[in-house]
Structure formats: structure tokens, C-alpha cells
């Protein structure tokens, strides 16, 4: 989960987070070690202080027993215990209790029962012993030391009760100080890490901004050198890439001009002889009285026109894909444009017995490229004449949505099958039932997309005619 969160964070955040994760355990560990050391030192200091007091008490007790005239040291200890406890309590400034094998003999606080029992009392009959006991009023150091007679025998035990309240208060203060220092260290690490991360990552953000500018089309971006070997290498690679892109664009521009010139030359070289052939075939038909010759000349004329149309379609498709010329947007009457297109193809329409119905409102204005729009209309009419076998073509406008204009073109011909419908706008696609080069509808799709619109087949319906819909872009007010 941590690895996943690191992947999602920005590089600057990752750098700060890694610093915190790396240094935080060390700071916490040092704080714990210091606190434990202070705790042990506090206990050791208390035990050392009690050792000194126990030595003094032992010497004092031995002087008492050196004046003993009784044979039983236990009896003598029971006799002097109240005075001994009171004197040692005054000397040590602590609560003192005197014990024998039978139990507590006296207490400086004049208690009849021990404040509490602990194992150090009974262990002290052999050697000095102590225990830290936690009570409701705090931690108490119970330090017990044997009482020796003048002969070195153990007569009893003296017990010091050392309250550790002040020491533990000091321990808590030390803990609070360490927590504050730890928090300050975290803040300092965060700030320093953030500043270092910003210093390290700003070249990357600069590179990102340069790349965004390049994405918008500004290829003159360069990254200045920085005081970082790795970033300098990355900057050099970026600058070199930018230079290469500019070189390639210059080369492509030159090649585009050459290609444009090639297409212009090709158009001239192909169309000129074909136009001559068509013209001569028409003259032969006008001047010859031989029916067979006229029929052959007519066939030549039709073949030449078909070839000329194919050449113009291929060249127009290539030109539309390379986008050599800008759109010439203007406002014009869609009704008049359809009328002009019908007049251009009127001889062929009459020959095939096709009637055209123009239901587009005369006052409807379309804002688009007039030339491209007419090319699309002509291509759809030409397809209907050549391939549909229709007797009627109808134009009308559908409902306007969001300022868009939808022009519908429908014929009553053979229609388009559901199998062919997904592919009719792909270049060079031809169904088995139609002839042609498969470029007409592809060119229409390219032109409509250039104008920000689209062309679609309304419903594939074989044997019931075809209906195409031209969606022109939103009309500006």
C-alpha cells in the first residue's frame, strides 16, 4: 500500500516523504534511548544516595551496640528501635522503619503496621537490598540494609522509604521536552526536505512546461543549463530533440511544396490530354454521319469522362488529406447551392430519367466553405446517378439542434445493405454490387470533417433507397 501511495504522489512529495520515513525512526530511537538513559540514571542516583545513608546508619547502629550491656542483641534492638528510627529519620530526612525477624519494631512515622511489605526487607537480613514499588501516591524506593552488632552479627534491618515523586516529575518533564524537540525536528526535516525537493525538481517542472508549449505547437523551446549533471544531460537531450523536430518540420515543409507541385503538374498532364480526347470525340459525333462512328465516339467520350472524374476524385482526396488550402468560410443559400449542383448534372439526370426535389427553404443560410459543400452534394448526386438506379432524389433539412443544420439527401434506388454500411466511408471500399473507385464517399467524409461537421448514412435499407445526412457545424450568430 505504501509503494502504491508513493507511485501516485508527485516527485516532490515523494522526496519529502522518503526523508521523513528515513530520518524519523532515527529521531524517535534517539529520543527513546535518551529517555531510558535518564530513567536509569535517575534510579541509579536514588540507589547511590540510599547506599550512603545505609552506611551511616550501619555505623551509627554499631556504635549503639558497642555500648550494649545486655546479652541478647534482639532485646536491645527492640529497646532502642524507636529512638534509633527517629534519629535516622531526622538524619536522612526520610521515613525509616526498623525490623527484626519477628516483624516491624518501630517506625519514624509512629505507625504500628508497615507502610507496605516488599521482598527487600527479608533479603536485607543477608545483604543490602532495594525495590521500586508503585503505589497510589507514586513510586517509592524501598531500600533495606542489615543492622550489625559490634560483633558483626545481623540484629535486624533498617528500611528507608524514599519517595520518587519529584524524580518522576522531572522524568515527565524530560519526556515532554524530548517530544517537543522531536516534533521540532520533524518540522525542520519537512521544511528542509521540501526546500531541497523544490531545488531538485524545479528543472523537471520547467521541462514539463516546455513540453506543454511544444504540444501547443511552439517548437522553439530550449532549457537552460542547471547545476545538476543528470538534469543537464536531460536538458541537452530535450534541446537536441527540439532542434531535430524543427529540422524535420523544415524538411517536411519543403517536401510538401514539392508534393504540391507534383500534384499540380500531374493534374495538368493528365487532365489536358483527356480533355482533348473528350473534345475530339464530341466533334466527331457532331460532324460525322456514320452511326457506327458516332456510337464509338460516344463510348470514347463516356470512358474519358469517367477516367477524368476518377482522376479528379483521387487528386481531390489527396489534396483534402494534406490540407494545402485554408477553409473559405462564407454565408450562402443552401437552396441555391443545391440548385446549381442539379443544373451542373442536369444532362445526366435527364438522360437517366431522374427527377430532383429541392425542399430546402430558400431563406436558409449556411455558414461553411461553399466549394467543399458543393463538392459533397455533387459527389452524392453522382453516386445516386451511377450506382443507385433511382428515379427520384429529394433534398430537405431536418430539425436544427444547437444551431446545427442537418441536410438530408434521399433516393429511391437500390439502397445500401447492412453488410456494406459500416465500410462505405472508407477509402477504396467498393461493394460487389457497384462499380467505381471507392473514393467518392471517403472524399465527402474528409470534406465534412474539415468543416467541423459529419456525414452519415441514416438507415441501411437495401432495395428501399439510401438516405445520407450532412451535419453542418454550429452556425455563428
Steps between C-alpha positions, in 0.01 A plus 500: 500500500789736582663425165171570321458833682858598412434430133197727501667796672697767322878476500534791744261336747681169458833663583363661819323179601812289446703741715246482778482120480880472505578748779192465722591154641847627589362805683241292684762239591738766634219656703407162650866423579544838673180453700598147608849620590358781712263253666784263589723782616220626724462156659874453536537841666225417749662165582844667543350753740341219701831311514666797668217531751508127571875512576444781749213312661711186532786691666259671735338170589836335569591784740168442679569129529856560625339647814264204537517336846233244428582158370202482255553736204136453389373624834733795490391586140134487608586738783683762291297459177263802551789732579718355225225536236426858605865599497571344159185654353614843617850441362382365162188710460304185408248265655687221681379162627686249725439126459604182680432142405162525666384808310504879526634637828463876444421767244610861487141586400379315818305248290405174663496320165749523210415747224518199266689175484758416234758228445796728562427493879566128534785497249673773705568253785771368266609808307381840392192486277258740335181508295304766311137467600216674317227629733198727462701801615785421259815290475692431826853362533505247784867465603578248778836456671610256775570629855825353628602459863850578624586135438383519133182303553172605332263625767229637271425712194464873451274599213501839324190607305613744231207662306586549129224750416735789422729281292210366294366850452842587362482191281165613358640846438793344319259289293297809409816685397611205286156482335516871422852466361388200291205692359727796424743262329218362285395850399862591422546182293178573312599860423857411403377204295243715325759765414744238374225326302400829341862570412535156345165480321459850358695406184252215449206738531676736259539209260131417539405859415726495194345173382150649546604799287630260235171313514326826417720541193786718629806298400755772581522395865841461663602410856793696648779307678462439875743404777415132477680247284202270444262786425756654262506171307119497488491867394756435226294207371185714502670790320643260241155347448350848452766589242442175313125556496548846350733355238251225414214750478705715264576195286134394504395852398736486205379155404139615532562781254668254267210259535252779433690594186502133399122474535449823308719372218330162507157662484602705200673215320211258552204731456625683190519198265177356642319828439629497143386141446153581633483814285602316181253220568222760530609663170494164327144445619396841367674478160463133408194347335620145560295355788765244592768770520275721712424208732871424542576870559227509766652199674840673492342816644333311787819303579704821496256680729502206738881494503515879545256482790706223664820704466336809645360296789840347585673839481227664707530230768877543515466877518238478777722271707805725474293813587686728261240773489309674783126492532318784323205540736209714379124534533297367206161362412489123530198488269693681225807277545288188448337660196838578344620146565189355334545727195862384460382138480173572321593327169590180681191521722276542194675219319440263796144625555569623852298783655635711786282660766655788696302554822768709673358843604615778269576734790722249684858626525792266559837620633768264368748454214277528191738318267542198729127490573420494126760227442325283759156560346633429149670179617178372660299585187761331284489185715121489475514537119771238452418234757150525647281455191259749654231712332470767766732693733371723780676768709358638826622637835428325827454657842772741607665410833734737682535714189605209277346440156420147380462454124331174393556349152281201415451295182258221419760272348647166597627619839798380704512167679567465872820309420643786292379786722791499754761528221358739241697800632834317488730583210497257206218288642263370234207267543462209263181653358652834391782623281722802560827570676366504857617857572186713461354456848848502656558844347162618630590382850838682483337825382230493767752434777715789372201731539433369853197295398429141406325275250308189591270242351161542663384137481647219292204371302559281197254538206328799664738781415782668691480805725812702590505772765749789490547652847646845456671667798334745738412821319640817654246776560 
